[in-house]
Amino acid sequence: MTSRLVSRRSFLTGAAAAAGGGLLAACAPMATPQVVRETVVVKETVVVQAEPTKAPPGSIDLDFWYIWGGDGGKAMEAVSAEFEKRNPEVKMHPLTIGGVILDKTLAAYAAGAPPDICDLILCAPLAARGALVPIDDFMAVTTVVKEDNYFDAQWDGTKWAGRRWGLPANEGLGWLGLFRNRGLVREAGLDESQLPQTYEELRTWSQAITKVDEKGAIEILGYSPAGMVNYPDCASVVMGVRYFDPDALKYNLTDERFVEYFYKEKLFYDDVGPENL
């Protein structure tokens, strides 16, 4: 932006010169008229838009804790390295914590040294203690994260008391898929073009694939209920009811649909014996 300015000193000098010339013309004998020329100084002001200050490379440290080990842990290290590549000012410190991540994160928060980012199954235990930063403002402007990419139960699992505290790590909640060993399916004489659609059909497949030895020990397990039982979000999607209502702060484990779910999963334990699982 520019502007043209005439200084007060220049203006007064010009006015005095013009007035003096008029007086001389009135009091003195007739003389040759003189032209008084005024020099006007024009000042130009330029406003320059300052660019935001960028943090120097590696000046921001972020501790990133996650549950995954093995290949999953290596994947998290690769993700961290890629994030550093795209954000040179950040130095990531990825760390595999394992299945005790919730307990360790709570302990670290109580000690005043929590990680900056953590990968948890549930946000509520930390959000209820004020240990998390809500991301509602970010969600209001992001064009990258889209709610339609998630199941409702998965999307709602990161809410607590009306606010959002995190994002689901997996779009689509991948472990809800029915994974199968195609060789074992063919060996059991099952038709892959007719995959199980109900719990009853799934149990028939499981019984056909399962093999036990003479002592009753499992050699091949047709269906493992651990995923559904250990992750109530999965059951929420399958049965159509949230196991926990984050707005009402209420558990729905006594809902008829959840009770039905427990009975259906129990059948798979009955087939091989809970002690074997």
Secondary structure, DSSP 4 states (H G I P E B T S, - for coil): ---EE--HHHHHHHHHHHHHHHHHHHHSPS----PPP-PPPPEE----PPPPPPPPTT-EEEEEEES--HHHHHHHHHHHHHHHHH-TTEEEEEEE--TTHHHHHHHHHHTT---SEE--S-SHHHHTTT-S---HHHHHH-SS--GGGS-HHHHHTTEETTEE----SSTT-GGGS----HHHHHHTT--TTS---SHHHHHHHHHHH-EE-TTS-EEE-S--THHHHH-HHHHHHHHTS-SEETTTTEE-TTSHHHHHHHHHHHHHHHHH-GGG-
